[in-house]
Amino acid sequence: MTDKPRTSGDEPSRFDIIVIGGGVVGTAIARVLSRYRWKTALLEKQAELSFGTSKANSGIVHAGFHSAPGTLKAELCVKGCAMYPGVTSELDVEYKQNGVLMIAMSEDEIQKLHDFRRQGEINGVPGMRLVVGDELRALEPNLSDRVVAGLLAPSGGVVSPFELTLAQGENAAANGVSVFLETEVLSMSVNDRSITEVHTSKGTFSAAIVINAAGLYADKVANMAGDYSFVIRPRKGEEYLLDKRLSGIVRSTIFPLPTKVSKGILVIPTVHGNLMLGPTAEETDNREDLSTSFEGFQQIFAMCTTMVNGLQPSDLIATFAGLRPASDRDDFVIEPSEQARNLLNVGGIESPGLTAAPAIAEMVLEMVKEMAHEFGLGIEENEGYDGTRRSVRRFRCMTDEQRAAAIAEDPLFSRVVCRCEQVTEAEIVDAIRRGARTLDGVKLRTRAGMGRCQGGFCTSRVLKILSRELGVPVTSLTKRGGASRVLLYTIKDLLVSDSGPAGPV
């Protein structure tokens, strides 16, 4: 999946197009570019795709009534939402169109629901309606008694954000895109208002067109080319994941009325059956702060229990935080740079950026086509392009008959490595062959370690399989790349063997 770039001092690795950033937007762009016979490179500074902002996304596919009419957010959110059933089907990514429900907690708030319905109608959101009384209780019987009405948008859904990002990158690579991991962009050479070279931690690249989809660092990347037209202002959001015991307590994603800075604290039924609460919204200057706090949990839990009955702190199994790459323009920034003619900025992609990602990619593709002739690129379709991804065999989703057939075909399906999520050794091996190189890489592809025990049972088993399949010492393996080594040394009989709870490494 990864080509080897030139080292410093050699001729630069030459491409037609470079995409900087391997999140959900960057991989979506790389995938649509692979429909054409351009030599494209995707540069990602993390050890694996999706390890930045996309890893901590809440996974909501928004309907589009939140965004102000006339903004790129409104236009691309509605377009992107409509694309999700097709995109996720092509890539075999888990997706549920469960709808979104914005609730009113008093009679005074009902008028605001009408306002958002009108805004959604202007944006082109289909099928919205106000639900009250018996219809509301039948739709969501576990809503708090304080909830008096709801605005239902059935087009909304939920998706696994990291699974989507990884699938898009995998499909882009299968169609000819060169993916470079652990490749941080450090500086750029600019001559006559054009980027001539992109200098990275793994060598120098050049391209006719450079696409900046660097998320939290999109403004810093633009600055390298002399472009100071926008500023990223990070906004931290804490999220809290609850046990699958609560699966089904709500069907729709439950929204309160939004605040001035965010869509509010939500109750989110994830695509995998967990319930997720959050996020908070805290302005910060620290682009690496992913800490959570007791105060954040108190704020989230207090809000969510006013909306939904049956939530218990004892059901909490994981906490995490993400940083939204909000910009000073309060909208997406998708435009050619005025300072560097061959730079296309795709920045400020905060919520509803995940929803909009497929539509953003199509918009960027059209911009690239307009720029192509100016920079000496043809526009020839890739006749071998295949937008589908090889299907993923998920043991937890199989019937008993399908499981028996899978085991007969591959005995590794009989070895359950993660008990909580029913992940087998066959699935972990497949994830590694698709590109997983870290503990988190396996986790995001298979869900091994995402259950109630949060890896307490399966971590040592996953490490052993990674070591065996990659042909590297277990002490060299990391949680998420870089300095995040899991084991500093091994002791005989410490790790489990294939045959039982203990055995030599």
C-alpha positions in Angstrom: 0.0 0.0 0.0 2.9 2.3 0.7 5.6 3.4 -1.8 9.1 4.4 -0.8 9.7 8.1 -1.3 13.1 9.6 -2.3 15.5 10.4 0.5 16.7 14.0 1.0 19.2 15.0 -1.6 17.8 12.7 -4.4 15.5 13.7 -7.1 12.0 14.3 -5.7 9.3 11.7 -6.0 7.2 13.1 -8.8 3.4 12.9 -9.0 0.6 14.6 -10.8 -1.3 15.3 -7.6 -0.4 15.2 -3.9 -3.2 15.0 -1.3 -2.0 16.0 2.2 -4.0 14.4 5.0 -5.3 10.8 5.4 -8.5 11.5 7.3 -12.0 10.9 6.1 -11.9 13.9 3.7 -8.4 13.3 2.3 -9.1 9.6 1.7 -12.4 10.5 0.0 -10.6 12.9 -2.3 -7.9 10.3 -3.1 -10.5 7.7 -3.9 -12.4 10.0 -6.4 -9.1 11.1 -8.0 -8.3 7.4 -8.6 -11.1 7.3 -11.2 -8.6 9.1 -13.5 -5.2 8.3 -14.8 -3.4 10.8 -12.6 -0.4 9.7 -10.6 -1.6 10.5 -7.1 0.1 10.4 -3.7 -1.6 10.6 -0.4 0.6 11.8 2.5 -0.3 11.1 6.1 1.9 11.9 9.1 0.4 9.3 11.4 1.2 5.6 11.4 -2.1 4.7 9.8 -5.0 6.4 8.1 -7.8 7.8 10.3 -5.5 8.2 13.3 -6.0 12.0 13.5 -9.4 13.8 13.8 -11.3 11.1 12.0 -10.5 8.5 14.7 -12.5 10.4 17.3 -15.4 11.5 15.2 -18.9 10.7 16.6 -20.0 9.0 13.4 -23.2 10.9 12.8 -24.4 11.3 9.3 -26.3 14.6 9.7 -29.5 15.3 7.7 -28.6 19.0 7.0 -31.1 21.1 8.9 -28.5 22.6 11.3 -26.5 24.5 8.8 -27.4 28.0 7.6 -28.8 28.2 4.1 -26.3 29.3 1.5 -23.2 27.9 3.2 -21.0 25.1 1.9 -21.8 23.2 5.1 -25.5 23.2 4.2 -25.1 22.4 0.5 -22.5 19.6 1.0 -24.1 18.1 4.1 -27.4 17.4 2.3 -25.5 16.1 -0.8 -23.2 13.9 1.3 -26.0 12.5 3.4 -27.8 11.3 0.2 -24.6 9.6 -1.0 -24.0 7.5 2.1 -26.1 4.5 1.3 -24.2 4.1 -2.0 -20.7 4.8 -0.8 -21.0 2.5 2.3 -22.4 -0.2 0.1 -19.6 0.0 -2.4 -17.0 -0.1 0.4 -18.7 -2.6 2.6 -18.7 -0.2 5.6 -21.3 -0.6 8.3 -24.0 2.2 8.1 -27.5 2.6 9.6 -30.0 5.2 8.4 -31.6 5.5 11.9 -32.7 9.2 11.5 -32.0 12.2 13.7 -34.4 13.7 16.2 -34.0 17.2 17.6 -36.1 17.6 20.7 -37.9 20.4 22.5 -37.8 20.3 26.3 -40.6 22.9 26.7 -43.5 24.4 24.8 -41.5 27.5 24.2 -38.9 25.5 22.3 -41.3 24.0 19.8 -41.2 27.2 17.8 -37.5 26.7 17.4 -38.2 23.2 15.9 -40.4 24.8 13.3 -37.6 27.3 12.5 -35.1 24.4 12.0 -37.7 22.6 9.8 -38.0 25.6 7.6 -34.2 25.9 7.4 -33.9 22.2 6.5 -36.5 22.6 3.8 -34.6 25.5 2.3 -31.4 23.3 2.4 -33.3 20.4 0.7 -33.5 18.0 3.6 -36.1 15.3 2.7 -39.0 13.9 4.8 -38.8 16.1 7.9 -41.8 16.2 10.2 -42.7 17.3 13.7 -43.6 14.5 16.1 -45.5 14.9 19.4 -47.6 12.9 21.8 -48.2 9.2 21.2 -46.2 9.3 17.9 -43.2 10.7 19.7 -43.4 8.1 22.5 -43.9 5.2 20.0 -40.9 6.4 18.1 -38.7 6.8 21.2 -40.3 5.3 24.3 -37.3 6.0 26.5 -37.3 9.7 26.1 -37.6 11.7 29.3 -41.0 13.0 30.3 -39.6 16.5 29.9 -39.4 16.0 26.1 -42.6 17.5 24.6 -41.8 17.4 20.8 -39.2 16.4 18.2 -38.2 17.3 14.7 -37.5 14.0 12.9 -35.3 13.9 9.8 -35.3 10.2 8.6 -32.4 10.7 6.1 -29.8 11.0 8.9 -27.7 8.0 10.0 -24.7 6.7 11.8 -21.5 5.2 10.4 -18.1 4.0 11.7 -15.9 7.0 10.8 -12.5 5.2 11.1 -13.8 2.2 9.1 -15.0 4.5 6.4 -11.7 6.3 6.3 -9.7 3.1 6.1 -12.0 1.7 3.5 -11.6 4.8 1.3 -7.9 4.7 1.6 -7.7 1.0 0.8 -9.9 1.4 -2.3 -7.8 4.4 -3.4 -4.7 2.3 -3.1 -6.3 -0.6 -5.0 -7.0 1.9 -7.8 -3.4 3.2 -8.0 -3.0 5.9 -5.4 0.4 5.7 -3.6 -0.2 6.0 0.1 2.7 7.3 2.3 2.3 6.8 6.0 4.4 8.4 8.8 5.2 11.1 6.2 4.8 14.5 7.8 4.9 17.6 5.6 7.6 19.9 7.0 7.9 22.7 4.4 7.4 23.7 0.8 9.4 25.3 -1.9 7.5 27.9 -3.9 8.6 29.6 -7.1 6.6 32.0 -9.3 3.5 31.5 -7.0 3.6 27.7 -7.5 4.6 24.9 -5.1 7.6 23.2 -6.7 8.5 20.8 -3.9 6.9 19.4 -0.8 9.5 18.5 1.8 8.5 15.7 4.3 10.0 13.6 7.1 10.6 10.9 4.5 11.9 12.8 1.6 10.9 15.3 -1.1 7.9 15.1 -3.4 6.7 17.3 -6.3 3.4 17.5 -8.1 1.5 19.7 -10.6 -1.3 20.1 -8.0 -1.2 20.0 -4.2 -4.4 19.4 -2.2 -4.3 20.5 1.4 -6.7 18.3 3.5 -4.6 18.4 6.6 -7.4 18.8 9.1 -6.2 20.5 12.3 -3.1 21.6 10.6 -4.6 22.8 7.3 -3.8 26.4 8.0 -0.2 25.5 8.9 0.2 23.6 5.6 -1.2 26.6 3.7 1.2 28.9 5.6 4.1 26.8 4.2 3.0 28.0 0.7 2.6 31.6 1.8 -1.1 31.4 2.2 -2.5 33.0 5.4 -6.1 33.2 4.2 -7.7 31.2 7.0 -7.0 30.1 10.6 -7.9 26.8 12.3 -9.4 27.3 15.8 -9.5 23.9 17.4 -12.6 23.0 19.5 -12.2 20.0 21.8 -15.1 17.6 22.4 -15.2 14.8 25.0 -17.2 11.7 24.2 -18.3 8.8 26.5 -19.0 5.3 25.3 -21.5 3.1 27.1 -21.9 -0.7 27.2 -23.9 -2.6 24.6 -26.3 -3.5 27.4 -28.1 -0.3 26.4 -28.4 -1.2 22.7 -31.8 -0.1 21.5 -32.6 2.3 24.3 -33.0 4.9 21.5 -33.3 4.4 17.8 -32.6 7.9 16.5 -29.7 10.1 17.2 -31.1 12.5 19.9 -30.2 16.2 19.5 -31.1 19.0 21.9 -31.5 22.5 20.5 -28.0 23.7 19.5 -25.8 26.2 21.3 -23.9 29.1 19.6 -20.7 27.0 19.2 -22.0 23.4 18.7 -24.9 21.1 17.9 -25.1 20.4 21.6 -24.6 17.2 23.7 -26.2 14.2 22.1 -27.3 10.7 22.7 -25.9 8.6 19.8 -26.7 5.0 19.1 -23.6 3.9 17.3 -23.6 1.7 14.2 -22.1 -1.1 16.3 -24.8 -1.1 19.1 -23.1 1.0 21.8 -24.5 4.2 23.1 -22.3 7.3 22.9 -22.8 10.5 24.9 -21.3 13.9 23.9 -19.5 15.9 22.8 -18.6 18.9 24.8 -17.3 22.0 23.0 -14.2 23.7 24.4 -12.1 26.2 22.5 -8.4 25.4 22.8 -5.1 26.5 21.4 -3.6 23.1 21.9 -3.9 20.9 18.8 -2.8 17.8 20.6 -4.9 17.9 23.7 -7.0 14.8 23.7 -7.6 14.6 27.5 -10.9 14.0 29.2 -12.1 15.3 32.5 -14.5 14.4 35.3 -16.1 17.8 34.8 -16.7 16.9 31.1 -18.3 13.7 32.1 -20.5 15.4 34.7 -21.6 18.0 32.1 -22.4 15.3 29.5 -24.2 12.9 31.8 -26.3 15.7 33.4 -27.5 16.8 30.0 -28.1 13.3 28.6 -30.2 12.1 31.5 -32.6 15.0 31.0 -33.2 13.7 27.5 -33.2 9.9 27.9 -34.2 7.6 30.7 -32.2 4.6 31.8 -28.6 5.9 31.6 -26.2 4.8 34.3 -22.6 5.8 35.0 -21.8 2.2 35.7 -22.3 1.5 31.9 -19.4 3.7 31.0 -16.7 1.6 29.2 -14.5 4.2 27.4 -13.7 7.9 27.3 -12.0 9.8 24.5 -11.8 13.3 23.0 -11.5 14.7 19.6 -10.6 18.1 18.2 -12.8 19.7 15.5 -10.8 21.8 12.9 -13.1 24.8 13.0 -11.9 27.8 11.0 -12.2 31.5 11.5 -14.6 31.7 8.6 -17.4 29.6 10.3 -17.7 27.5 7.1 -15.8 25.0 5.0 -12.8 26.4 3.1 -12.7 24.7 -0.2 -10.9 26.9 -2.8 -7.8 27.3 -4.9 -5.2 29.4 -3.1 -4.6 32.9 -4.3 -1.0 32.8 -3.1 0.1 29.5 -4.6 -1.7 28.8 -7.9 -1.4 25.0 -7.7 -2.6 24.7 -4.1 -6.2 23.7 -3.4 -7.2 24.2 0.2 -9.8 22.0 1.8 -9.8 23.2 5.4 -12.1 24.1 8.3 -13.9 20.8 7.8 -15.6 20.6 11.2 -19.1 19.1 11.7 -20.8 18.2 9.4 -17.6 17.3 7.7 -17.9 13.5 8.0 -21.4 13.7 6.4 -20.1 16.1 3.7 -16.9 14.1 2.9 -18.2 12.3 -0.2 -19.7 15.5 -1.6 -16.5 17.5 -0.7 -14.5 14.9 -2.7 -16.7 15.4 -5.8 -16.5 19.1 -5.5 -12.7 18.9 -5.3 -12.6 16.6 -8.3 -14.4 19.2 -10.4 -11.9 21.8 -9.2 -9.0 19.6 -10.1 -10.4 19.1 -13.6 -10.6 22.9 -14.1 -7.0 23.2 -12.9 -5.6 20.2 -14.9 -5.0 21.8 -18.2 -3.3 24.9 -16.7 -0.8 22.6 -15.1 -0.2 20.2 -17.9 -2.4 17.3 -16.8 -4.8 15.4 -19.1 -8.2 14.2 -18.0 -8.3 10.5 -18.9 -10.5 8.1 -17.1 -8.9 5.1 -15.3 -10.5 2.2 -17.3 -9.5 -0.2 -14.6 -11.2 1.7 -11.7 -13.2 -0.4 -9.4 -15.1 1.5 -6.7 -15.9 -1.6 -4.7 -13.8 -3.0 -1.8 -13.3 -6.6 -1.1 -15.9 -7.5 1.4 -15.1 -7.8 5.1 -16.2 -11.1 6.8 -17.5 -10.1 10.3 -18.0 -13.1 12.5 -20.3 -11.2 14.9 -22.7 -10.5 12.0 -22.9 -14.1 10.7 -25.7 -16.6 11.2 -24.7 -19.9 12.7 -24.8 -21.5 9.3 -22.5 -18.8 7.9 -20.1 -19.2 10.8 -19.9 -23.0 10.2 -19.2 -22.4 6.5 -16.5 -19.8 7.4 -14.8 -22.1 9.8 -14.8 -24.9 7.3 -13.1 -22.6 4.8 -10.7 -21.1 7.2 -10.1 -22.7 10.6 -8.9 -19.4 12.0 -12.5 -18.3 12.2 -12.9 -20.9 15.0 -10.4 -19.0 17.2 -12.2 -16.1 19.0 -9.6 -13.6 20.0 -11.8 -10.8 21.3 -14.7 -12.3 23.4 -16.6 -9.0 23.9 -16.9 -8.2 20.2 -16.6 -11.8 18.9 -13.6 -11.1 16.7 -11.7 -14.1 15.4 -8.1 -14.6 14.4 -9.1 -14.8 10.8 -10.5 -11.3 10.9 -7.3 -10.0 12.6 -5.1 -11.6 10.0 -7.3 -10.1 7.2 -7.0 -6.6 8.9 -3.2 -6.9 8.9 -3.1 -8.0 5.3 -5.3 -4.9 4.5 -2.7 -2.7 6.1 -2.9 -2.7 9.9 0.5 -2.3 11.5 -0.4 -1.2 15.1 -2.7 -2.3 17.9 -5.1 0.5 17.2 -4.9 -0.3 13.5 -6.3 -3.8 14.2 -8.8 -2.3 16.8 -10.3 0.2 14.3 -10.6 -2.4 11.5 -12.0 -5.3 13.6 -13.2 -3.9 16.9 -10.9 -6.2 18.9 -10.4 -4.3 22.1 -13.5 -2.1 21.8 -15.8 -4.2 24.1 -16.7 -4.1 27.8 -13.2 -5.1 28.9 -11.4 -2.7 26.6 -8.8 -5.1 25.5 -8.1 -6.7 28.9 -8.6 -10.2 27.4 -7.5 -9.8 23.8 -4.5 -7.4 23.7 -1.8 -9.9 24.3 -3.4 -12.2 21.7 -3.6 -9.4 19.1 0.1 -8.5 19.7 1.2 -12.1 19.1 -0.7 -12.3 15.8 0.7 -8.9 14.7 4.2 -10.1 15.5 3.8 -13.3 13.6 2.1 -11.9 10.6 4.5 -8.9 10.2 7.6 -10.9 11.1 8.7 -8.4 13.7 9.5 -8.8 17.5 6.6 -8.2 19.7 8.6 -5.5 21.5 8.7 -3.4 18.4 4.9 -3.1 18.1 3.1 0.1 19.0 -0.3 1.1 20.0 -0.6 3.9 17.5 2.8 4.4 15.9 5.7 6.7 17.0 6.8 6.2 20.6 3.7 4.3 21.7 5.4 0.9 22.2 3.2 -1.5 24.0 6.0 -3.7 25.5 9.5 -2.8 26.4 10.6 -6.4 27.0 9.1 -9.8 27.2 9.2 -12.5 29.9 8.9 -16.2 28.9 5.3 -17.4 29.3 4.0 -13.8 29.7 2.0 -13.8 26.5 -0.7 -16.3 25.6 0.0 -19.0 23.1 -2.3 -20.2 20.3 -3.2 -23.3 22.4 -4.0 -21.8 25.8 -3.7 -19.0 28.4 0.1 -19.2 28.6 3.1 -20.1 26.5 6.4 -18.9 25.2 6.7 -15.8 23.1 
